Amino acid sequence: MPKVYFREPAPWEQEAAVYSQIKMGKDLQTQTETISKATQKTISAQMTAAAGIIASQDRITEGVDRVGYAIENIKDGLNGLGAAFEWGISKVVWQLEQNRAVLRDIVQILSAPLDTQAKELKKRADEAYANEWFDDALTDYQASERKNKYDFTIHISMGMIYLFNIIDKEKALECFDKAAKYAKPKSNYYVSFALLHKSLCLRDMGRLEEALQRAQEAHEITKDMAEAYYQCAIYEALLGHSPKHISTNLGVALKYDKNYALKANKEQAFTSVRKEIDLCIKEAMNSNYNDVKKSLPKMIDSYDDLKAQFSEIEKALPMVSGQDLKQPKVITARINQLIKRNSFFDSVEAKQKLVELGERFNIIRSSLKEQLQQVIRSYSADLKREESFLVVKKAGKINQRKDVATFLIPASLFIAVITFIVGVFRGDSSIFYPLIIFGGPVASIVLKVIFSNQTTDNFKKTRKIIDIEKYIRIANGYLSNI
């Protein structure tokens, strides 16, 4: 029979020393920064004591994991904290939750029908809670509940006070039960939040089967609540359930936050199943590595194809250049290094790097596509310009022919008439002979001189159009294959 804690804090509810600086009443920014620094210290200490299956010695030496949770994640409350969440800072986490935009919007809707006095009463209760005046806060929350019992945030706040300050687990259980009930129409997340705290109350009271059921409900309602899966693993271990059930829940938590491996490594509830916990972490590691090893060869082939394709494009279209093909090689080298290390944290990074490699390929392809599209746009503009110029030239050639014809016909007639008149007066028809002998060739030479430049110019422009059309076809061909 496990020890029960009806009127005293349970050991798992004690505030860790590293979180001792996290206090109620401080502004949100200060709280999140303090928590972030505390998580960094926690992870650093846990990494030093981590088993080899969790993190390789090379990784520990690199110090790549000695970073705290991002402030933006912490502002997301329980879900944002992930493995860094501890029951000892639940009150502060609830204060963070109350500052989330999503909850403020819900509260605004819940309080809309209330009169000014009722709203001020709730506001006064929240201020008393933030300043750790818990007796005053409880009095005001109880008065506020009488005016708006469907506001689930009131019940969560009272549950926190009963659980961690007044230390009345039955009352806390009652509050979280109401919170879960009234949150259901408004937010699945806060139903799960209340259920998870309800499961803690049940654990303190020795009702482990019920605690497990409420934690299971929490993650069934909110699929990405990693802490709910982790708490289920704890309850499964305490109840002596099958290691398979423990591993299943812990395995899901590990997918959301790798630091649950560090948390599980020091979890007292897992003492009797330490081998099973290590096996679960190893299975998670192998799963990650298998995914990487399956996909990496395809990625490398894609890289080789992309590199060859780019080289070919660069030769055919010199104006396409500037692609960074070195970065994928660096990422691939890092992945191979991580695979050799054979640890869970290294496997997680290897999988992340694989995603990064795919994203890098997409960036290169997008950039190459954009350059090819720009080449096509540029050549298309040139083609349009050249075709317009050719149309103008052809029109000019026709006009020139008309002008020459307009000039030569009257001139020829004039010469013929004069020649005829001179011949008649002189009675000498031989004067026609030079005209017949030399007129044709001379006219031919004159016409050739007039049109020779135009004909040559016209040929050059046509050749240029052919070249432009060729480059457009080449660019379109490459574009369709990327």
HUCORTA-V314493 format. One record per pair of residues at least 4 apart in sequence whose ideal C-beta (glycine too) atoms are under 6 Angstrom apart, sorted by the first residue. I is the first residue (numbers start at 0). GAP is how many residues later the second one is. D is the distance in whole Angstrom. If there is no record, write none. Layout:
((I | GAP | D) (I | GAP | D))
This chain:
((1 | 204 | 5) (3 | 201 | 6) (3 | 202 | 4) (4 | 5 | 4) (4 | 199 | 4) (5 | 163 | 5) (6 | 160 | 6) (8 | 4 | 5) (9 | 194 | 5) (11 | 75 | 6) (12 | 74 | 5) (13 | 74 | 6) (14 | 4 | 5) (14 | 73 | 4) (15 | 70 | 6) (15 | 72 | 6) (17 | 20 | 5) (17 | 23 | 5) (17 | 24 | 5) (18 | 19 | 5) (18 | 70 | 5) (20 | 13 | 5) (21 | 12 | 5) (21 | 13 | 6) (21 | 67 | 6) (21 | 70 | 5) (23 | 106 | 6) (23 | 108 | 5) (24 | 105 | 5) (24 | 106 | 5) (25 | 4 | 4) (25 | 5 | 5) (27 | 71 | 5) (31 | 39 | 5) (31 | 42 | 5) (31 | 43 | 6) (34 | 39 | 5) (35 | 32 | 4) (35 | 33 | 6) (35 | 35 | 5) (35 | 38 | 6) (38 | 29 | 4) (38 | 30 | 5) (38 | 45 | 4) (39 | 28 | 3) (43 | 22 | 5) (45 | 216 | 4) (46 | 13 | 6) (46 | 18 | 6) (49 | 4 | 4) (49 | 5 | 5) (52 | 225 | 6) (52 | 228 | 6) (52 | 229 | 6) (53 | 207 | 5) (53 | 290 | 5) (54 | 4 | 5) (54 | 5 | 5) (54 | 288 | 5) (54 | 290 | 4) (55 | 285 | 4) (55 | 287 | 4) (55 | 290 | 6) (57 | 283 | 6) (58 | 286 | 6) (58 | 287 | 6) (68 | 4 | 5) (68 | 5 | 6) (68 | 15 | 5) (72 | 7 | 4) (73 | 6 | 6) (75 | 4 | 3) (76 | 16 | 6) (76 | 19 | 5) (76 | 20 | 4) (77 | 7 | 6) (77 | 15 | 6) (80 | 4 | 4) (81 | 144 | 5) (81 | 175 | 4) (82 | 174 | 5) (82 | 176 | 4) (82 | 177 | 4) (82 | 180 | 5) (84 | 142 | 5) (88 | 4 | 6) (90 | 69 | 5) (90 | 73 | 6) (93 | 66 | 5) (96 | 6 | 6) (105 | 80 | 5) (106 | 4 | 6) (106 | 46 | 6) (109 | 41 | 5) (110 | 8 | 5) (113 | 4 | 4) (113 | 5 | 5) (113 | 34 | 6) (117 | 29 | 4) (120 | 19 | 6) (120 | 22 | 6) (120 | 23 | 5) (121 | 22 | 5) (123 | 16 | 5) (124 | 12 | 5) (124 | 15 | 3) (124 | 16 | 5) (124 | 19 | 6) (127 | 5 | 4) (127 | 8 | 4) (127 | 9 | 4) (128 | 8 | 4) (128 | 28 | 6) (132 | 4 | 6) (133 | 27 | 5) (133 | 31 | 5) (137 | 23 | 5) (140 | 13 | 5) (140 | 16 | 6) (140 | 17 | 5) (143 | 10 | 6) (144 | 4 | 5) (144 | 9 | 5) (149 | 32 | 5) (151 | 27 | 5) (151 | 30 | 4) (151 | 31 | 4) (154 | 20 | 5) (154 | 23 | 4) (154 | 24 | 4) (155 | 23 | 5) (157 | 17 | 5) (158 | 4 | 6) (158 | 13 | 5) (158 | 16 | 3) (158 | 17 | 4) (159 | 4 | 6) (160 | 4 | 5) (160 | 5 | 6) (161 | 4 | 5) (161 | 6 | 5) (161 | 9 | 4) (161 | 10 | 4) (162 | 9 | 4) (168 | 32 | 5) (168 | 35 | 5) (168 | 36 | 6) (171 | 29 | 5) (172 | 28 | 4) (175 | 18 | 5) (175 | 21 | 5) (175 | 22 | 4) (178 | 4 | 6) (178 | 15 | 4) (179 | 11 | 5) (179 | 14 | 4) (179 | 15 | 5) (182 | 4 | 6) (182 | 7 | 4) (182 | 8 | 5) (183 | 7 | 5) (187 | 33 | 5) (187 | 34 | 5) (188 | 33 | 5) (190 | 30 | 5) (191 | 26 | 4) (191 | 29 | 5) (191 | 30 | 4) (191 | 33 | 5) (194 | 19 | 5) (194 | 22 | 5) (194 | 23 | 4) (195 | 22 | 5) (195 | 32 | 6) (197 | 16 | 5) (198 | 12 | 4) (198 | 15 | 4) (198 | 16 | 4) (201 | 5 | 4) (201 | 8 | 5) (201 | 9 | 4) (202 | 8 | 4) (207 | 27 | 6) (207 | 30 | 6) (207 | 31 | 5) (210 | 24 | 5) (211 | 23 | 4) (214 | 13 | 5) (214 | 16 | 5) (214 | 17 | 5) (215 | 16 | 6) (217 | 7 | 6) (217 | 10 | 4) (218 | 6 | 5) (218 | 9 | 4) (218 | 10 | 5) (225 | 27 | 5) (225 | 30 | 4) (225 | 31 | 5) (228 | 20 | 5) (228 | 23 | 4) (228 | 24 | 4) (229 | 23 | 4) (229 | 30 | 6) (231 | 17 | 4) (232 | 13 | 5) (232 | 16 | 4) (232 | 17 | 4) (233 | 35 | 5) (235 | 5 | 4) (235 | 9 | 5) (235 | 10 | 5) (236 | 9 | 5) (236 | 32 | 5) (236 | 33 | 6) (236 | 36 | 5) (237 | 31 | 6) (240 | 4 | 5) (242 | 4 | 6) (242 | 33 | 4) (246 | 4 | 6) (246 | 33 | 4) (249 | 30 | 5) (250 | 29 | 6) (250 | 33 | 6) (252 | 7 | 4) (253 | 6 | 5) (253 | 30 | 5) (257 | 90 | 5) (259 | 4 | 6) (260 | 20 | 5) (260 | 83 | 6) (263 | 6 | 6) (263 | 13 | 5) (269 | 7 | 5) (272 | 4 | 6) (280 | 63 | 5) (284 | 59 | 4) (284 | 62 | 4) (287 | 59 | 4) (287 | 63 | 5) (288 | 4 | 6) (288 | 58 | 5) (291 | 4 | 6) (291 | 58 | 5) (291 | 59 | 6) (291 | 62 | 5) (294 | 59 | 6) (298 | 58 | 5) (301 | 59 | 6) (302 | 25 | 5) (306 | 18 | 6) (309 | 13 | 6) (312 | 4 | 6) (312 | 7 | 5) (312 | 165 | 5) (315 | 158 | 5) (316 | 58 | 6) (318 | 56 | 6) (319 | 51 | 5) (322 | 41 | 6) (326 | 33 | 6) (327 | 29 | 6) (327 | 32 | 5) (330 | 22 | 6) (330 | 25 | 6) (330 | 26 | 5) (333 | 19 | 6) (334 | 15 | 5) (334 | 18 | 5) (337 | 8 | 4) (337 | 11 | 6) (337 | 12 | 4) (338 | 11 | 6) (340 | 5 | 4) (364 | 117 | 6) (367 | 114 | 6) (368 | 113 | 6) (371 | 103 | 5) (371 | 106 | 6) (371 | 107 | 5) (374 | 100 | 5) (375 | 4 | 6) (375 | 96 | 6) (375 | 99 | 5) (378 | 89 | 5) (378 | 92 | 5) (378 | 93 | 5) (381 | 86 | 5) (382 | 85 | 5) (385 | 78 | 6) (385 | 79 | 5) (389 | 71 | 5) (392 | 65 | 6) (396 | 57 | 5) (403 | 4 | 6) (404 | 4 | 6) (406 | 4 | 6) (407 | 4 | 6) (418 | 12 | 6) (418 | 16 | 6) (422 | 5 | 6) (422 | 6 | 6) (422 | 8 | 5) (431 | 4 | 6) (432 | 4 | 6) (433 | 4 | 5) (434 | 4 | 5) (437 | 4 | 5) (447 | 4 | 6) (450 | 4 | 6))
